[in-house]
Amino acid sequence: MNKRIFLKKAVFAGVGGMLGFDALARSVQNVSAMPLTELAGDEKFWASIRKGYKLKPDYINLENGYYNFIPEQTLEKYIEHIREVNYQGSYYMRNFRVKTRKAMAAKLAEIAGCSPDELILTRNTTESLDLVISGFNWEPGDEAVMAEQDYGTMLFMFNQVAKRYGVVNKVVSVPNIPQSDDEIVNLYASAITAKTKLLMVSHMINITGQILPVRKICDMAHERGVQVLVDGAHSFAHFKFSIQDLNCDYFGSSLHKWMSVPLGCGILYVKKENIGKVWPLLAGGETKPDDISRLGHVGTNPVHTDLAIGAAIDFYHILGAERKEARLRFLQHYWTSKVRDLPHVLVNTPADPARACGIANVGVKGMKPAELNDQLFKKYKIFTVPIDGHGVHGCRITPNVYTSTAELDVLVKALKELK
């Protein structure tokens, strides 16, 4: 065999051994009997998971909340799909595109805990939730309830329907450190009137990581005849739950966050009885009123991204939802517990494990979030994002499963030194 060819094959064999799903499965199988709480802090195991990620050495990435970039196992499959779709061209598009989207939606519905005929693929959370907000049969004087801590683009859409249809928006402010579930539920309840038609609530507030008592909010709203739209951008594939258990009417999420799918995919859940009540964003022809596909028409889409969902789901299942959640909880508690009691540090995320998972927000008293963000990057090579508004002043810290405690030690050191 030609030496160059032999070396090339050897290199790719090594990459396959390190990056392949079989290698990942073996690594996980070796620790399958270990208790979750113990495994969550086993740096040796998580270092093996880290090998599946290609990380820039220039900085410590603690801003995974915007885009949880994909591990190499998924990336390799994604590239294969791009090549295959390009190879087959229109033959693939005409024969398999629709089938693929439905198949991937069904796999995601299983993880979400809902029926496949209640979930469609979208491009992101914004599209999912804005489709519902804009697609309601609004009438002048109808009211909608939301929080100032909700994601901006959804609030922008509510402002648009207010201008377009005469909807009245009632905006509440969620405390960063609530005393109880009742405090949150009563806050939303106080904004509801006989004219309220829709309530939007974040499952996990994107700027602080606080998990809200969505089931209790939904039950309260339904008792008052109000439908509930849930922003699940940061909850889906972050921690385990079932959409059915939430008892919401609508739920949207982005798959490029905690499911680690390539950019360009999201999900929208609509309770079966509500499908026919929402106008599609784009008209796609006549369909049955309760056919969820009527809401998902966007024209030709990058189908290789849809195909990559399968690999991302494989990674998610092999790693294990419980293991992933336990690791993310461990990482958040690891660093927040070391700085929460420092007099000059303000952690804007509840310590109660029922109210947070992997995301937290931290500020330094007397320092603007933008300045803190700048100092973290310039002095300590930590990349994150500043949040300055809506009652939250600090930097959002979002590690991922590949994040090491050694990296978080750098963050802790920085927060102790910056005053």
N, C-alpha and C positions, 0 to 999 in steps of 0.2 A: 504494500500500500504506500502511496506517496506520503512522505513525511508531513507535508503541509496539510494534506487532507486528514491524516491521522490526528494531528494536533488539534485541528478544527473540530473534529468529532469528539475528541476528548474534552475539549472546553465546553461544548454544548451538553455533553453527558453530565459534566459537573454541574452546570447551571440547572439542568433538569432535576438532578438529584437534590439540589438545594431548594429549588423553587416549586417542584411539583406537588400536586395535591396528595400523592401517595406519601411523600416525605412528611408533609404536614400532618396527615392522618396518623402516621407512625409516632410522631412526636407527641401528639395529643393522647394517643392510646397508652403511651408509657406513663402518663400521669392520671389516667382515667379514674383510678381508685383514690386519688388524693382529695381530701375535703376542699371545697371551693374556697373557704377562707384562707386555708394554708397555701393553696395553689396561687391565689391572687397575689401573694407576696413572694412567690418563687422566681427570683430574677433570672435564674438559669433557664427555666422554661420559657419565660417571656423573651429572653434574649434569642432563643431559637425561633420564635415567631417574628422577631425583629429582622432576622435574616431575610425574610420574604419581602422586605420593603427597601427600596432604594432611597436613601435619605441624603439630602444635601448636607455636607459637613460644615457649611458656612454659619449655620445657626441652629438653635434648638427650636423646633417647631412646636409651639403650644397654641396654635390656631387651627386645629383640626375641625373646629365647628363649622367653618365656612365650607371647606371641601376636605373630606376625609379621603385623601388620594388613595388610589387602589394598590393593593399588594401586587408583587410581581407575578404571583400565580394567576391572578385575574387579568393583569395586563397582558400576559402572553396569550391567554385565550381571546382577549379583546382584539389583539393584533391579528390572530388567526381568523377571527370573524370578519374583520375588515377585508382581508385578502380573499376570503371565500365569497363574500357578497360581491366584491369587485369582479371576481372570476365568473360568477354566475350571472351577474347583471340583472336585466329585466326578467329573466327566467325565475330567479329567486323572488324578486319583488312581486311578480304576478301570482306565484304559486304558494309562497310561504310567509310573506310579510305579515298578513293578518293572523294567520295561524300562530306564528311566533309570539306576537303581542298577547294573544289570548292565553297561550300556554304559560308565558312568564307572569302574566297577571294572576293566573290561577295559583302558581307557586307562591307568589307574594301574599295572596289572599289566605293561604294556609298559615303562613307566618303571622299575618295580621289577625287571624281569628275571625274571618268573615266569609261569606259565600262568594265564590268566583264571579257570580253574576251581579255583584255589588261593588266591584273594584275594577278600575281601568288604569292603564299607564298614561301619565302625562309627562311634561318636561321638567317640572319642579313643583315645590310647594306653592309658590306664588301663583302659577297657572291653575293649580288645583283649587285653591281657596278663592281666588278671584273669579273663577268660573262660577262658583256657587254664589258669591256675593253679587256679581253682575247679572247672574241668570235668574234671580228671584223675581217673582211677579210683584214688584214694589208698587205701592200706591202712595200718593202724597199724604204725609202725616204718619206713615209707618215709622216705627222706631227700631234701632239696632243698638245692641250693647257690646262694648269691647273695652279693652284696657289700654292705657297709654304705653304700657310696656310691650304690647303686641308688635309684631314685625311691621316695619314701616310701609311696605308695599301693599299690605292688606288694608292698613288704615287709609292709604291713598285711594284704594278702590272704594272704600266706604265713603270717603269724601266725594268721590266722583258720582256715586249713586245718590248722594245727598243733593248734589247740584242738579243732577239729571232728572231725578224722580221726586224730589222733595222729601227724602228720608231724613229723619232726625236721629243723629248719632249721640248716644249717651256713653261717655267715656269715664271709666273708673280708674283708680290708681292702686295697684297691688303692692302691699308692703313687702319690702325685701325679706324681713324676718317676721313672719306672721306668728301669732300666738296659738292658733288652732285652725282646723279646717273650717269651723263655723265662722270664724272671722272672714275668711275668703268667700265662703258661700253667701253669707249675709251681705257682703259688699256687692256682689253681682245681683243678688235679690233686690237690694235697695234701688237699683237702677231700672228694674222692670216695671212697666205699667201695662194697662190694658191694650196699648197700642204697639207693644214690643212684638216684633215678628221673628227676629234672629239674634242670637247671642253668640259671639265668637270668643273662644278661650284658648290660651296656649296650654298644651299639655305640659310643656317644659319651656319656661320663659327663656328666650334665646340669649338675652343679655346677662342673666344671672345664673341660669341653670336650675332655678326653682321649679319643682314639680308641683302642679296644682291639683287639688282634689276634684278631678274632672267628673268622676261618676256622681259625686254628691251635687256638683253644679248642674249636671245634666238632669238628674232626678228633680231637683228644685225647679229648673226651668220648664221641664215637661209638665209639672203640676200646675204651672201657670200658662200652659199652652204655647210655650216658646220653643222653637227649634234651636239646636246647638251645633255650631261649626267648630271643629277642633283643629288647631294648628299643631300637627305632630311632627314638624320638621326635625326636631331634635330628640324625639322620643322613640320613633320607629327604629328598631334594631339597635337601640342604645340600652334599653332595659326591657325586660319581658312584661308584656301585657296583652290583652285581647281587646280588639275594638268592640266586640259584643259586650264585654264587661264594662266598657266605658258608657254604653247606652247612649251614644251620641247619634246625631242624624247625618253628619258629614265629617270626614276626616281626610286631611291631606298631608303628604310628606314628600321629602326629597330623598332619592336613593343615593345621591352622591355624597350624602353626609354619613350617617352611621352604618349604612349597608355597604358603603364603599363600592358603589357602582360607578362606572365612568360618567362624566358630566353629561347631562341631557335627559335624565329620567326621574320621574316622580310617580306618586300614586294618588288616586282620589277614590275614597269610599263614599258611597251614597246609599243610605238605607233604602231597600227595595221600594218601599211605599212612597219615597220622595223623588225617585228618578224622573218620573213624568212631570214633576212640578218645576224642574229647573230647565231654563233655556240653554241650549248648547252655546259655547263660545263661538264656534263656527258651524254653519249648517252643513250637514253631511248627507242629506237625502231623507226620505221617509223611512222611519223605523217604528217598531212598537214603542209605546210611551214608557214602558218599564224596561226597555233594553238599555243597559248601561253604556253600550258602545255608542249610542247617539250623542253622548257627552264627550267622547274622546276623539272626534274627528279633527285632525290638524293638517291633513294633506300628507305628502311624502315626508317620511322622517328617517333619521339615521338608524336603520334597523340593526346595524352591527352593535350599537349600544344596547338595544333590547336583548340581543343574543348574549351579551356579556353579563346580563342579570343572572343567568344560570350559573356562571362561574362564581359570581359574588355570593349567591345563595349557598353554593357548595362550600365556599370558604367559611361562611357564617355557621353552617351546620357542623362542619368538621371541628371548628374551634369550639363551638357550643355557646348558645345564647347565655346560659347561666355563667359559664366561665368568663365570657366577655364582660358581662355586667359586673361580676365580682371584681374583675381587674380594674375596670373603670372606677368603681366605687372606692377600691383600695387606693388608687392613685390620687383621687381627689382628697380623700381623708388624709393621705400621707403628708401632703404639703400644707393643707389648710390647718391641720391640727398643730403644726409647728409654728404657725404665725397668727392664728386666730386671737390669741390672748396678748399679742404685742400691743402696747399702748398706742403706737403710731400707725398701726395697720388696721384697716377696716375690711372684713370679709363680708361681702354683700349677698352671700348665699347661706341658707339655713344649715346648721350643723346636724339637724335631725335627718338621719339617713332615709326616712320616708319622704323627705322633701327635696332631695338632691341625688345626683348620681355622679357622672364624670365631669360635669361642667361646674365651674365656680368663678366668681368675680371678686377681685381684690383691689383695694385702693390704699394709698398712703396719704395720711392726713396732711393737709397743707400743700399737696402736690396735685396739679391738674393731671387727669388721666392721660392726656397726650404727652405730657412731660414724662410721666412714669413709663409709658410705652417707649418713648424715645430713649430713656436711660436704660431700660431693660435690654434694648437692642444694642445700643452703642457700647455699654460697659460690660454686658454679660452675654451678648449674642443670643438673646431670647426673643423670638418672634411671637407677638400676640396682637391683640386689637384693643384700642381704647374705647370705652363707653362713657359718654358724658352727657347725661340727660335722662328724663323720665324717672327721676329719683334714684338713678344709679350712676355712681362716679368711681370708676376703676377700670381695670383691664380684665377682659374675659380670658380665662385660662381653660383651654380644651385639649388635654392630652389624648392620645389614642393608645391602643393596646401595645404598640411598639415602644411607647415612651418608657424610659428607664427611671428608676428612683434616683440614679446619679444625676440625671438631667433636672429632676425636680429639686434636688439638693442645691443646684445652682440658683434656681428660682427662690428657694427659701433664703439662701445666703444674700441674694440681691435685696429681698424685701426687708431683711434685718439691717442691711447697711444703708438703704435709701431712706433718708429722713429729710 
